[in-house]
Amino acid sequence: MSPTATHAVPSVYRAALPDEVRVAIVGSGFSGLGMAKGLLDDGERDFVVLERADDIGGTWRDNSYPGCACDVPSHMYSFSWAQNPNWTRAFAGQEEIWAYQRDVAARFGINPYVRTGAGVTDATWDDDEQRWTLTTDRGVVRARFLVSGTGPLCEPKYPDLPGLDRFEGTTFHSARWDHDHDLSGKRVAVIGTGASAIQFVPRIQPKVASLTLFQRTPPWIMPRPDRPIGRLEGLAYRRLPLAKELRRARLYAELESRVLPFAYVPQLRGPAKQLALRHLRKQVKDPALRAKLTPDYDLGCKRVLLSNDYLPSLDADNAEVVTAGIREVRERSIVDADGVEHEVDTIIFGTGFHVTDQPIADAITGREGHTLAETWQRTGMQAHRGCTIAGFPNVFMLVGPNTGLGHNSIIYMIEAQVTYVREALKAAAERGAASLEVRPDVQTAENDAIQARLRKTVWNDGGCESWYLDENGRNTTLWPDFTFVFRERTKRFRPEEHVMRDAGESHVAAGGVREAVPA
Ligand code: NAP
């Protein structure tokens, strides 16, 4: 749990694990909570939410670094079925979002289904029994269906720096912030300039003796239109549900309109670039520093960041931006590629997450005895509707391949996928099917279309390297279009796109020919 936490954790989280359930959900972040609520709405009670940590919340529990906040407006960054009239700011901070998640879990009756300390280390498909055997830190659970809600921002990524093991000072990742380590008066190196670093750098800069920021690529930074939500406005959201709905609808339309410059009309990026460059000119007086902080790729290629205090914090006397790259780490210093030695006491990694090589993929072994990681090594990370995967019956991935967003709230996508899973489970139940598996040809066709669609978007064509792209340069992370298009596609589960089997029925017919059971 975050060391900043002060709340009581429900004791039911430590209750015994069930031996067997219909649905096992892995992870209790927004995906896991949304899935649990969807199952409860369908009258499903035979499920469990397996959480590796000792509390719920996922990335919003783990990321407790100073300044951690959402860069999607709060009224959009929440479940449509649990809109919060009490947000205190236009962009809520981590503690408030985490409290919102706990409130949702309590209010909607999800808590009794959560089991903590139950990290899933292995999930293997039993083709005879047509169910999953999950090995967790607290024992074995068997499940007919497996929903992975572990998400792409689950496992911190540490850079492989020569000499790092020699370093005698303190090191930690932004997603595992060491709150016991007092940064006051320390010489601090920060590696990375992504969405996390730009939030914590301005918070730590005033208190450290020196801040050395190792920047590989400067992000595009826009003004952050944050503000407290005043008493009257808050009252309106509490008393007039329509006011809340209207705010959300307006935010949705605003955020959604960004698909136009990013994916359809590149010329529309011009004004946004001008705004970002004006922001930089206003906030950084030193022309040499400004040059270092000016991106040389198209706006949107990497996530566009929002901040009013990051750039000024780099213009401070105790801050230095190093763009030369890192040659090696020594006992008390970092030597950059120009040979300059920077003395440091602490190194903070703002180096992101294992997005295109998610660890859960190593833990899941499918019908043919291969892990999901091995399968994706061959094909690239892919799924159907970002959710079901050929060779992996009864698995659903939430925020799976190509469902991430560079422009709107991921919770909207999670809700769409939850609908899809619910429809799939209903279809299986109606047909008395024990398992369902997407047809490989259906999966391939959809992924070819997604990749073709991505080709001309800024996310692929914007002249940058980003974590949206895998080691082969394929964008396996982002949804390339409007989110309402995704919602439309996930509204209905199409049995004809899947192979469904009754219990005991062999999946592959004689001769290795796959047969789709007619709907
Ligand atoms: P990130 O966006 O992946 O940024 C990682 C940073 O580390 C980049 O600047 C990267 O440089 C740099 N880096 C990585 N390896 C490096 C190395 N070996 N040497 C030097 N630099 C290195 O990670 P993040 O900032 O933690 O954010 C991850 C995602 O979390 C975000 O994009 C966003 O989706 C989410 N997030 C959201 C919010 C929010 O408000 N909703 C807040 C924080 C994070 P390059 O750019 O050159 O690769």
Residues whose N, C-alpha, C, O or C-beta is under 5 A from the ligand:
A	BS01	NAP	A69 C70 D71 V72 P159 D160 I191 G192 T193 G194 A195 S196 A197 F214 R216 T217 R303 G350 T351 G352 F353 E465 W467
